[in-house]
Amino acid sequence: MTIPDSRRWLGLVVISVAVSLIIVDSTIVNVAIPAIVDDLGVTSTEVQWIQEAYTLVFASLLLVFGALADRFGRRRVMLIGVALFALASVGAALAPTGGLLILARLVQGVGGAMVLPTTLSLINATFQGRERGIAFAVWGSTIGGMAALGPLLGGWLTTEFSWRWAFGINVPLGIAIVIGAFFAVRESRADRVQKIDVVGAALSVVTFSALVFALIEGRSYGWWFTDEELTIGDWTWPWALSPVPIALALAVVAASAFVMWGLHRQRVGKPTLIAFSLFSLRSFRNGNIAALLVSLGEFGVILSLPLWLQFVVGFDALQTGFMLVALAVGSFAASGIAGALSGRVSPVLVVRAGLAAEIIGIVALGFAITPDGAWGWLIPCLLVYGFGVGLATAQLTGVILVDVPVAESGQGSGTQSTSRQVGSALGIAVLGTILFGSTAALLDASLADDGVPADQREQITSAVVDSAGAAIPELAADPQTADIADDAAAAFSQATRLAAWSAAGFLVVGLGATLALAPARREPAATEARAAV
């Protein structure tokens, strides 16, 4: 089917909604996590894995599907990804245990990895020059709008029906995207068909899997020596040395091998998973570094905030959704402003302004998180933070891909998306460890000051941390443990504050990384000429 050129802007909306499906699912899961904890009895480590299982597979396969999309067709791969994502959402909605929910999230990650790089490469192939900047702004604005819908929809479905419906909503969205894509999105693929680097793909999966496993499970199995036995079926980890440092070493070795193998294939003229030659482009190289660092701080804090709002402040899922809408509204408004500034202000300057706003918002957010639940101050903080996210996100994407040839847009898009997702995965893992590790340390110290015996302290601390805070309302409901609940709420609040400020620290480093990006504006003609290479 031939798609008329007049429909390409409608196709842009369909493409944007496709990637928004991923964003909506993430925001819905954030709001629904406390209900999942109550219903399935998952532990705090499983809470992180419910988030990370998706992100881990997502980050591991982005490069693979970016290259496959260039070869087999970007629209085709996107549609397969949307269908797989919707089917996996059905599995998540029906999951009877935390383990099966994590498995469904793994499959969702495969679908998401097929969607995200293809949406970016479709935009890169369809639009040129100033229109490309506008297209990326529309892409970001649509994501912002859907992000605003996600918390409300997820909160309403979770509160009025069940968290399971929060996953089921992906099915009708997926059907609408498939129909719209056939009607308005033109197929595109690379001019030259190349073989996929299977060895490179395997090494990238091993790298990301081992790294995220180590960061999440470090506090469970021990950072150096085994604190808790790792058991898989009938097999148990046999050594005193924890599996965590082994996983970290494996990640380093696999990453080194991935780079060496890719450079070798490039030298002998064979295709590589990453177009290593793209890193000779200053915008691409420095932009990817900045994207990884920024993503470390941007989204990790969203893991802790819904837990704090529901288990400490006492909000339900719908109220939490309304609170997170402030972030999405700020993002949506800023994305529109960024689109209006396209071609008038250097995209790098817009990115820096956005990061500065994010830092201000998240630092203020840390001060607003208090045990007494003075939640009203969170709204302006989230607005400012969301405004910064909206300014930075789409513009940073444009900065990274501005010099990438269309023929390599799939690999370029996959690489920058991988940088973001690796950053997000690391952010969730690191900030989740800070949240739960700090909660345990602070609560234990507080109970010790109250004269609680060591064995009781360990039992109470484990109950609060393993339940990801869900035990706090239960402790508060019993007059005999109300004082302990106050200590737990104070510890969880302070740990949430520390996670927020840690995220701000990552954003400061990310802002520093953008100083390596050239601020000068590019002429539209030069941009179009380079894009047409």
DOZA-598958 format. One record per residue (C-alpha): residue in three letters; x, y, z. Coordinates in Angstrom, 2 decimals, padded with zeros to 5 digits, m for minus. Layout:
N
['ALA' [X Y Z]]
...
***
This chain:
533
['MET' [000.00 000.00 000.00]]
['THR' [001.35 003.43 m001.03]]
['ILE' [001.02 006.11 001.64]]
['PRO' [000.37 009.63 000.25]]
['ASP' [002.90 012.25 001.30]]
['SER' [000.08 014.36 002.75]]
['ARG' [m000.48 011.75 005.46]]
['ARG' [003.05 011.86 006.86]]
['TRP' [002.10 014.24 009.69]]
['LEU' [m000.79 011.96 010.63]]
['GLY' [001.72 009.12 010.46]]
['LEU' [003.91 011.09 012.87]]
['VAL' [001.05 011.12 015.39]]
['VAL' [000.64 007.34 015.01]]
['ILE' [004.39 006.84 015.48]]
['SER' [004.34 009.06 018.55]]
['VAL' [001.40 007.20 020.07]]
['ALA' [003.25 003.92 019.46]]
['VAL' [006.20 005.03 021.57]]
['SER' [003.75 006.59 024.04]]
['LEU' [002.33 003.11 024.60]]
['ILE' [005.65 002.30 026.27]]
['ILE' [005.60 005.49 028.33]]
['VAL' [001.98 004.99 029.44]]
['ASP' [002.76 001.46 030.57]]
['SER' [005.69 002.67 032.66]]
['THR' [003.66 005.39 034.39]]
['ILE' [000.76 003.02 034.98]]
['VAL' [003.09 000.46 036.57]]
['ASN' [004.58 003.15 038.83]]
['VAL' [001.13 004.03 040.19]]
['ALA' [m000.02 000.40 040.42]]
['ILE' [003.09 m000.99 042.21]]
['PRO' [001.67 m000.53 045.76]]
['ALA' [m001.51 m002.39 044.79]]
['ILE' [000.60 m005.17 043.23]]
['VAL' [002.59 m005.39 046.48]]
['ASP' [m000.63 m005.80 048.47]]
['ASP' [m002.24 m008.27 046.06]]
['LEU' [000.68 m010.52 045.14]]
['GLY' [002.82 m010.01 048.26]]
['VAL' [005.95 m009.22 046.26]]
['THR' [009.15 m008.19 048.04]]
['SER' [011.06 m004.94 047.58]]
['THR' [013.57 m006.77 045.38]]
['GLU' [010.72 m008.09 043.23]]
['VAL' [009.36 m004.54 043.04]]
['GLN' [012.65 m003.46 041.47]]
['TRP' [012.58 m006.45 039.12]]
['ILE' [009.02 m005.65 038.00]]
['GLN' [010.45 m002.32 036.88]]
['GLU' [013.83 m003.61 035.76]]
['ALA' [012.80 m006.80 033.94]]
['TYR' [011.22 m004.61 031.29]]
['THR' [014.04 m002.06 031.19]]
['LEU' [016.75 m004.73 031.19]]
['VAL' [015.45 m006.57 028.12]]
['PHE' [014.53 m003.26 026.53]]
['ALA' [018.08 m001.91 026.82]]
['SER' [019.67 m005.22 025.82]]
['LEU' [017.77 m005.59 022.54]]
['LEU' [017.45 m002.01 021.28]]
['LEU' [020.61 m002.27 019.18]]
['VAL' [019.54 m005.60 017.71]]
['PHE' [016.11 m004.42 016.65]]
['GLY' [017.45 m001.09 015.39]]
['ALA' [019.63 m003.04 012.94]]
['LEU' [016.87 m005.56 012.09]]
['ALA' [014.48 m002.70 011.35]]
['ASP' [016.93 m001.20 008.87]]
['ARG' [017.06 m004.56 007.10]]
['PHE' [013.48 m005.87 007.22]]
['GLY' [011.49 m002.63 007.36]]
['ARG' [011.02 m000.16 010.19]]
['ARG' [007.24 m000.04 010.07]]
['ARG' [007.03 m003.84 009.96]]
['VAL' [009.25 m004.26 013.03]]
['MET' [007.32 m001.54 014.88]]
['LEU' [003.99 m003.28 014.21]]
['ILE' [005.33 m006.66 015.35]]
['GLY' [006.62 m004.98 018.50]]
['VAL' [003.26 m003.34 019.23]]
['ALA' [001.46 m006.67 018.80]]
['LEU' [003.93 m008.52 021.04]]
['PHE' [003.70 m005.77 023.67]]
['ALA' [m000.09 m006.01 023.71]]
['LEU' [m000.03 m009.81 024.05]]
['ALA' [002.49 m009.62 026.88]]
['SER' [000.24 m007.07 028.58]]
['VAL' [m002.51 m009.70 028.65]]
['GLY' [m000.07 m012.06 030.37]]
['ALA' [000.82 m009.37 032.92]]
['ALA' [m002.85 m008.66 033.60]]
['LEU' [m003.51 m012.35 034.31]]
['ALA' [m000.31 m013.05 036.30]]
['PRO' [m001.09 m014.90 039.58]]
['THR' [002.39 m014.43 041.10]]
['GLY' [005.16 m011.89 041.17]]
['GLY' [007.44 m014.25 039.23]]
['LEU' [005.00 m014.61 036.33]]
['LEU' [004.41 m010.86 036.31]]
['ILE' [008.16 m010.34 035.99]]
['LEU' [008.21 m012.86 033.12]]
['ALA' [005.43 m010.95 031.33]]
['ARG' [007.37 m007.74 031.84]]
['LEU' [010.40 m009.40 030.20]]
['VAL' [008.31 m010.14 027.10]]
['GLN' [006.95 m006.59 027.15]]
['GLY' [010.56 m005.44 027.06]]
['VAL' [011.12 m007.36 023.83]]
['GLY' [008.10 m005.65 022.26]]
['GLY' [009.16 m002.25 023.53]]
['ALA' [012.68 m002.73 022.13]]
['MET' [011.12 m003.31 018.72]]
['VAL' [009.02 m000.14 018.92]]
['LEU' [011.26 002.63 020.24]]
['PRO' [014.20 002.63 017.78]]
['THR' [011.88 002.16 014.82]]
['THR' [009.79 005.22 015.74]]
['LEU' [012.89 007.39 015.87]]
['SER' [014.33 006.03 012.62]]
['LEU' [010.96 006.43 010.86]]
['ILE' [010.93 010.10 011.86]]
['ASN' [014.56 010.50 010.83]]
['ALA' [013.79 008.97 007.41]]
['THR' [010.52 010.84 006.82]]
['PHE' [011.44 014.41 007.81]]
['GLN' [014.42 016.61 006.99]]
['GLY' [015.85 019.96 008.04]]
['ARG' [013.64 022.20 010.16]]
['GLU' [010.69 019.82 009.72]]
['ARG' [012.70 017.15 011.50]]
['GLY' [013.09 019.41 014.55]]
['ILE' [009.34 020.09 014.52]]
['ALA' [008.66 016.35 014.15]]
['PHE' [010.80 015.51 017.16]]
['ALA' [008.99 018.21 019.14]]
['VAL' [005.60 016.72 018.17]]
['TRP' [006.96 013.29 019.13]]
['GLY' [007.97 014.65 022.54]]
['SER' [004.70 016.53 023.02]]
['THR' [002.63 013.44 022.28]]
['ILE' [004.68 011.47 024.76]]
['GLY' [004.12 014.23 027.32]]
['GLY' [000.37 014.17 026.77]]
['MET' [000.17 010.39 027.03]]
['ALA' [002.38 010.51 030.11]]
['ALA' [m000.21 012.81 031.66]]
['LEU' [m002.95 010.31 030.82]]
['GLY' [m001.02 007.30 032.16]]
['PRO' [m001.02 008.08 035.90]]
['LEU' [m004.68 009.14 035.87]]
['LEU' [m005.80 006.14 033.86]]
['GLY' [m003.67 003.77 035.91]]
['GLY' [m004.80 005.29 039.19]]
['TRP' [m008.47 005.17 038.20]]
['LEU' [m008.30 001.57 036.94]]
['THR' [m006.32 000.43 040.00]]
['THR' [m008.60 002.19 042.49]]
['GLU' [m011.97 001.43 040.90]]
['PHE' [m011.23 m002.00 039.44]]
['SER' [m007.83 m003.68 039.76]]
['TRP' [m004.19 m003.12 038.89]]
['ARG' [m004.69 m005.89 036.31]]
['TRP' [m006.80 m003.57 034.16]]
['ALA' [m003.87 m001.15 034.14]]
['PHE' [m002.08 m003.65 031.91]]
['GLY' [m005.17 m004.65 029.95]]
['ILE' [m005.62 m001.10 028.64]]
['ASN' [m002.60 m001.67 026.37]]
['VAL' [m004.63 m004.01 024.15]]
['PRO' [m007.07 m001.46 022.61]]
['LEU' [m004.23 001.06 022.32]]
['GLY' [m002.17 m001.50 020.41]]
['ILE' [m005.04 m002.25 018.01]]
['ALA' [m005.50 001.48 017.28]]
['ILE' [m001.77 001.89 016.57]]
['VAL' [m001.69 m001.05 014.14]]
['ILE' [m004.68 000.29 012.17]]
['GLY' [m003.27 003.82 012.09]]
['ALA' [000.18 002.63 010.94]]
['PHE' [m001.21 000.72 007.96]]
['PHE' [m003.19 003.84 006.99]]
['ALA' [m000.62 006.61 007.47]]
['VAL' [002.96 005.36 008.05]]
['ARG' [005.22 004.77 005.06]]
['GLU' [007.58 001.79 005.17]]
['SER' [011.31 002.50 005.06]]
['ARG' [014.47 000.41 005.22]]
['ALA' [018.17 000.71 004.55]]
['ASP' [019.30 000.76 000.91]]
['ARG' [021.84 m001.99 001.53]]
['VAL' [020.85 m005.23 003.29]]
['GLN' [023.52 m006.44 005.72]]
['LYS' [023.88 m009.48 007.95]]
['ILE' [023.26 m009.04 011.66]]
['ASP' [026.21 m009.22 014.05]]
['VAL' [025.01 m012.15 016.17]]
['VAL' [028.11 m012.28 018.37]]
['GLY' [027.88 m008.56 019.09]]
['ALA' [024.20 m008.92 019.95]]
['ALA' [024.95 m011.74 022.41]]
['LEU' [027.74 m009.74 024.05]]
['SER' [025.50 m006.69 024.46]]
['VAL' [022.78 m008.79 026.12]]
['VAL' [025.32 m010.35 028.52]]
['THR' [026.76 m006.92 029.37]]
['PHE' [023.50 m005.25 030.29]]
['SER' [021.99 m008.30 031.99]]
['ALA' [024.99 m008.88 034.25]]
['LEU' [025.32 m005.19 035.15]]
['VAL' [021.69 m004.66 036.13]]
['PHE' [021.54 m007.98 038.01]]
['ALA' [024.53 m006.93 040.11]]
['LEU' [023.15 m003.49 040.92]]
['ILE' [019.72 m004.77 041.96]]
['GLU' [020.75 m007.91 043.82]]
['GLY' [023.79 m006.51 045.61]]
['ARG' [021.90 m005.73 048.81]]
['SER' [020.20 m009.14 048.73]]
['TYR' [023.09 m011.51 047.99]]
['GLY' [025.93 m009.31 049.30]]
['TRP' [028.29 m006.97 047.49]]
['TRP' [031.39 m009.09 048.20]]
['PHE' [030.53 m012.11 050.34]]
['THR' [027.33 m014.14 050.23]]
['ASP' [024.69 m012.87 052.65]]
['GLU' [021.85 m014.90 051.15]]
['GLU' [022.06 m018.06 049.03]]
['LEU' [021.24 m017.76 045.33]]
['THR' [019.10 m020.76 044.41]]
['ILE' [017.89 m021.65 040.92]]
['GLY' [015.84 m024.85 040.91]]
['ASP' [017.89 m027.50 042.69]]
['TRP' [021.17 m025.61 042.24]]
['THR' [022.57 m023.31 044.95]]
['TRP' [025.46 m020.87 044.65]]
['PRO' [028.34 m022.86 046.24]]
['TRP' [030.93 m020.20 047.11]]
['ALA' [031.43 m017.71 049.94]]
['LEU' [032.15 m015.02 047.34]]
['SER' [028.86 m013.39 046.33]]
['PRO' [027.62 m013.78 042.73]]
['VAL' [027.37 m009.96 042.55]]
['PRO' [031.09 m009.16 042.00]]
['ILE' [031.22 m012.06 039.54]]
['ALA' [028.35 m010.47 037.60]]
['LEU' [030.07 m007.07 037.64]]
['ALA' [033.30 m008.62 036.34]]
['LEU' [031.33 m010.45 033.64]]
['ALA' [029.72 m007.17 032.58]]
['VAL' [033.13 m005.47 032.26]]
['VAL' [034.61 m008.38 030.28]]
['ALA' [031.57 m008.64 027.98]]
['ALA' [031.51 m004.87 027.37]]
['SER' [035.22 m004.86 026.50]]
['ALA' [034.75 m007.84 024.20]]
['PHE' [031.77 m006.14 022.55]]
['VAL' [033.84 m003.05 021.69]]
['MET' [036.88 m005.04 020.52]]
['TRP' [034.73 m007.38 018.41]]
['GLY' [032.86 m004.47 016.84]]
['LEU' [036.05 m002.57 015.97]]
['HIS' [037.51 m005.76 014.46]]
['ARG' [034.47 m006.29 012.23]]
['GLN' [034.56 m002.66 011.20]]
['ARG' [038.23 m002.94 010.18]]
['VAL' [037.56 m005.98 007.96]]
['GLY' [034.52 m004.35 006.39]]
['LYS' [031.80 m006.45 008.05]]
['PRO' [028.56 m005.00 009.50]]
['THR' [028.47 m004.22 013.22]]
['LEU' [025.64 m003.87 015.71]]
['ILE' [026.72 m000.30 016.41]]
['ALA' [028.01 001.86 013.59]]
['PHE' [031.22 002.68 015.44]]
['SER' [032.04 005.22 012.75]]
['LEU' [029.15 007.35 014.04]]
['PHE' [031.14 008.04 017.19]]
['SER' [033.47 010.15 015.08]]
['LEU' [030.56 012.62 014.92]]
['ARG' [030.93 014.96 017.88]]
['SER' [027.18 015.47 018.22]]
['PHE' [026.53 011.72 018.29]]
['ARG' [029.39 010.79 020.62]]
['ASN' [028.93 013.49 023.24]]
['GLY' [025.15 013.41 022.96]]
['ASN' [025.04 009.71 023.86]]
['ILE' [027.25 010.27 026.88]]
['ALA' [024.97 013.09 028.04]]
['ALA' [021.83 011.00 027.39]]
['LEU' [023.09 008.13 029.55]]
['LEU' [024.03 010.40 032.45]]
['VAL' [020.79 012.38 032.25]]
['SER' [018.64 009.24 032.22]]
['LEU' [020.40 008.05 035.38]]
['GLY' [018.68 010.88 037.23]]
['GLU' [015.50 011.51 035.28]]
['PHE' [013.33 008.50 035.99]]
['GLY' [014.80 006.51 038.87]]
['VAL' [013.08 008.69 041.47]]
['ILE' [009.68 007.79 040.03]]
['LEU' [010.13 004.34 041.59]]
['SER' [010.16 005.75 045.12]]
['LEU' [007.62 008.58 044.96]]
['PRO' [004.44 006.48 044.41]]
['LEU' [005.49 004.13 047.22]]
['TRP' [005.99 007.06 049.59]]
['LEU' [002.72 008.74 048.61]]
['GLN' [000.65 005.61 049.19]]
['PHE' [002.38 003.97 052.15]]
['VAL' [003.45 007.06 054.12]]
['VAL' [001.09 009.87 053.08]]
['GLY' [m001.88 007.51 052.68]]
['PHE' [m002.92 008.30 049.11]]
['ASP' [m004.75 005.77 046.97]]
['ALA' [m003.65 004.99 043.41]]
['LEU' [m005.96 007.58 041.83]]
['GLN' [m004.73 010.36 044.12]]
['THR' [m001.15 009.34 043.31]]
['GLY' [m002.03 009.52 039.62]]
['PHE' [m003.34 013.07 040.02]]
['MET' [m000.10 014.00 041.78]]
['LEU' [002.09 012.64 038.99]]
['VAL' [m000.01 014.49 036.41]]
['ALA' [001.77 017.66 037.56]]
['LEU' [005.02 016.20 036.21]]
['ALA' [003.38 015.19 032.92]]
['VAL' [001.66 018.57 032.48]]
['GLY' [004.96 020.37 032.91]]
['SER' [006.57 018.02 030.38]]
['PHE' [003.76 018.46 027.87]]
['ALA' [003.86 022.26 028.10]]
['ALA' [007.64 022.38 027.75]]
['SER' [007.63 020.05 024.73]]
['GLY' [005.32 022.48 022.93]]
['ILE' [007.62 025.39 023.78]]
['ALA' [010.62 023.41 022.57]]
['GLY' [008.84 022.85 019.25]]
['ALA' [008.17 026.58 018.87]]
['LEU' [011.86 027.29 019.54]]
['SER' [013.00 024.81 016.88]]
['GLY' [015.23 026.58 014.36]]
['ARG' [015.37 029.75 016.47]]
['VAL' [017.37 028.70 019.53]]
['SER' [020.22 026.22 019.65]]
['PRO' [018.84 022.80 020.69]]
['VAL' [021.82 022.36 023.02]]
['LEU' [020.88 025.52 024.91]]
['VAL' [017.31 024.22 025.24]]
['VAL' [018.66 020.92 026.62]]
['ARG' [020.80 022.76 029.18]]
['ALA' [017.88 024.94 030.27]]
['GLY' [015.76 021.81 030.68]]
['LEU' [018.37 020.06 032.79]]
['ALA' [018.75 023.13 035.00]]
['ALA' [014.97 023.13 035.58]]
['GLU' [015.05 019.40 036.37]]
['ILE' [017.78 019.89 038.96]]
['ILE' [015.92 022.76 040.63]]
['GLY' [012.66 020.78 040.69]]
['ILE' [014.10 017.55 042.07]]
['VAL' [016.21 019.26 044.74]]
['ALA' [013.11 021.14 045.89]]
['LEU' [011.21 017.85 045.76]]
['GLY' [013.66 016.36 048.24]]
['PHE' [013.00 019.19 050.70]]
['ALA' [009.22 018.76 050.25]]
['ILE' [009.27 015.05 051.19]]
['THR' [008.61 014.98 054.93]]
['PRO' [007.09 012.38 057.30]]
['ASP' [004.14 014.64 058.13]]
['GLY' [002.91 014.26 054.55]]
['ALA' [002.88 017.95 053.58]]
['TRP' [002.30 016.83 050.00]]
['GLY' [000.97 020.12 048.63]]
['TRP' [004.51 021.41 048.08]]
['LEU' [005.19 018.49 045.75]]
['ILE' [002.97 019.90 042.99]]
['PRO' [005.07 022.96 042.03]]
['CYS' [008.23 020.87 042.39]]
['LEU' [006.91 018.23 039.99]]
['LEU' [005.73 020.94 037.56]]
['VAL' [009.21 022.44 037.39]]
['TYR' [010.82 019.02 037.14]]
['GLY' [008.43 017.93 034.38]]
['PHE' [008.98 021.21 032.53]]
['GLY' [012.69 020.47 032.47]]
['VAL' [012.13 016.91 031.23]]
['GLY' [009.96 018.22 028.39]]
['LEU' [012.56 020.78 027.33]]
['ALA' [015.44 018.34 027.38]]
['THR' [014.07 015.03 026.08]]
['ALA' [013.09 015.64 022.44]]
['GLN' [015.77 018.25 021.84]]
['LEU' [018.54 015.95 023.08]]
['THR' [017.34 013.29 020.65]]
['GLY' [017.55 015.76 017.80]]
['VAL' [021.05 016.83 018.85]]
['ILE' [022.28 013.24 018.89]]
['LEU' [020.84 012.30 015.47]]
['VAL' [021.33 015.59 013.60]]
['ASP' [024.41 014.41 011.68]]
['VAL' [023.49 010.71 011.34]]
['PRO' [022.93 009.60 007.71]]
['VAL' [019.45 008.23 007.01]]
['ALA' [020.94 004.90 005.88]]
['GLU' [022.30 004.40 009.40]]
['SER' [019.37 005.96 011.27]]
['GLY' [018.23 002.61 012.67]]
['GLN' [021.61 001.95 014.25]]
['GLY' [021.91 005.56 015.36]]
['SER' [018.46 005.57 016.91]]
['GLY' [019.08 002.22 018.56]]
['THR' [022.36 003.43 020.02]]
['GLN' [020.95 006.63 021.51]]
['SER' [017.88 004.77 022.78]]
['THR' [020.17 002.19 024.37]]
['SER' [022.14 004.96 026.08]]
['ARG' [018.91 006.31 027.55]]
['GLN' [017.59 002.92 028.61]]
['VAL' [020.88 001.81 030.13]]
['GLY' [020.85 005.08 032.08]]
['SER' [017.25 004.49 033.17]]
['ALA' [018.03 000.91 034.21]]
['LEU' [021.05 002.02 036.18]]
['GLY' [019.03 004.84 037.73]]
['ILE' [016.25 002.51 038.91]]
['ALA' [018.79 m000.01 040.21]]
['VAL' [021.01 002.51 041.98]]
['LEU' [018.23 004.72 043.36]]
['GLY' [016.19 001.67 044.38]]
['THR' [019.20 000.38 046.30]]
['ILE' [019.63 003.79 047.94]]
['LEU' [015.92 003.90 048.86]]
['PHE' [015.65 000.45 050.44]]
['GLY' [019.18 000.32 051.82]]
['SER' [018.81 003.72 053.49]]
['THR' [015.39 002.82 054.85]]
['ALA' [016.84 m000.27 056.51]]
['ALA' [019.82 001.59 058.01]]
['LEU' [017.79 004.59 059.23]]
['LEU' [014.98 002.50 060.70]]
['ASP' [017.40 000.17 062.48]]
['ALA' [019.22 003.16 064.00]]
['SER' [015.94 004.78 065.08]]
['LEU' [014.67 001.58 066.72]]
['ALA' [018.02 001.12 068.46]]
['ASP' [017.69 004.62 069.94]]
['ASP' [014.25 003.58 071.23]]
['GLY' [015.80 000.57 072.98]]
['VAL' [014.25 m002.10 070.75]]
['PRO' [016.22 m005.40 070.99]]
['ALA' [018.38 m006.40 068.01]]
['ASP' [016.30 m009.41 066.96]]
['GLN' [013.08 m007.39 066.98]]
['ARG' [014.79 m004.56 065.07]]
['GLU' [015.83 m006.98 062.36]]
['GLN' [012.32 m008.43 062.12]]
['ILE' [010.64 m005.01 061.89]]
['THR' [013.20 m003.63 059.44]]
['SER' [012.89 m006.67 057.20]]
['ALA' [009.10 m006.42 057.22]]
['VAL' [009.17 m002.76 056.16]]
['VAL' [011.91 m003.08 053.53]]
['ASP' [010.83 m006.42 052.04]]
['SER' [007.29 m005.10 051.62]]
['ALA' [008.62 m001.92 049.93]]
['GLY' [006.92 000.11 052.68]]
['ALA' [003.55 m001.68 052.59]]
['ALA' [004.00 m002.76 056.23]]
['ILE' [003.93 000.86 057.44]]
['PRO' [000.10 001.29 057.28]]
['GLU' [m000.32 m002.09 058.96]]
['LEU' [001.96 m001.04 061.83]]
['ALA' [000.10 002.29 062.13]]
['ALA' [m003.26 000.52 062.38]]
['ASP' [m002.21 m001.29 065.58]]
['PRO' [m001.99 001.02 068.65]]
['GLN' [000.79 m001.14 070.08]]
['THR' [003.02 m000.54 067.04]]
['ALA' [001.95 003.02 066.16]]
['ASP' [005.23 004.49 067.45]]
['ILE' [007.19 002.01 065.34]]
['ALA' [005.10 003.04 062.33]]
['ASP' [006.13 006.66 062.95]]
['ASP' [009.79 005.63 062.97]]
['ALA' [009.30 003.62 059.80]]
['ALA' [007.51 006.50 058.05]]
['ALA' [010.31 008.88 059.02]]
['ALA' [012.97 006.47 057.78]]
['PHE' [011.17 005.82 054.48]]
['SER' [010.67 009.57 053.97]]
['GLN' [014.31 010.37 054.60]]
['ALA' [015.39 007.54 052.28]]
['THR' [013.06 008.86 049.56]]
['ARG' [014.61 012.29 050.04]]
['LEU' [018.11 010.84 049.69]]
['ALA' [017.06 009.06 046.48]]
['ALA' [015.75 012.34 045.07]]
['TRP' [018.95 014.21 045.88]]
['SER' [021.04 011.39 044.43]]
['ALA' [019.03 011.71 041.21]]
['ALA' [019.77 015.44 041.25]]
['GLY' [023.47 014.62 041.51]]
['PHE' [023.29 012.48 038.37]]
['LEU' [021.52 015.32 036.54]]
['VAL' [024.27 017.76 037.55]]
['VAL' [026.84 015.42 035.99]]
['GLY' [024.63 015.12 032.90]]
['LEU' [024.41 018.90 032.63]]
['GLY' [028.19 019.05 032.79]]
['ALA' [028.38 016.49 029.97]]
['THR' [026.32 018.75 027.68]]
['LEU' [029.09 021.35 027.87]]
['ALA' [030.96 019.14 025.38]]
['LEU' [028.16 019.63 022.84]]
['ALA' [028.58 022.45 020.34]]
['PRO' [026.02 025.23 021.04]]
['ALA' [026.16 026.80 017.59]]
['ARG' [023.05 026.58 015.44]]
['ARG' [023.29 024.58 012.23]]
['GLU' [022.07 025.97 008.95]]
['PRO' [018.99 024.11 007.64]]
['ALA' [020.59 023.56 004.23]]
['ALA' [023.65 021.97 005.77]]
['THR' [021.49 019.78 007.94]]
['GLU' [019.47 018.57 004.97]]
['ALA' [022.60 017.90 002.94]]
['ARG' [024.16 015.82 005.71]]
['ALA' [020.86 013.97 006.34]]
['ALA' [020.61 013.06 002.68]]
['VAL' [024.03 011.32 002.68]]
***
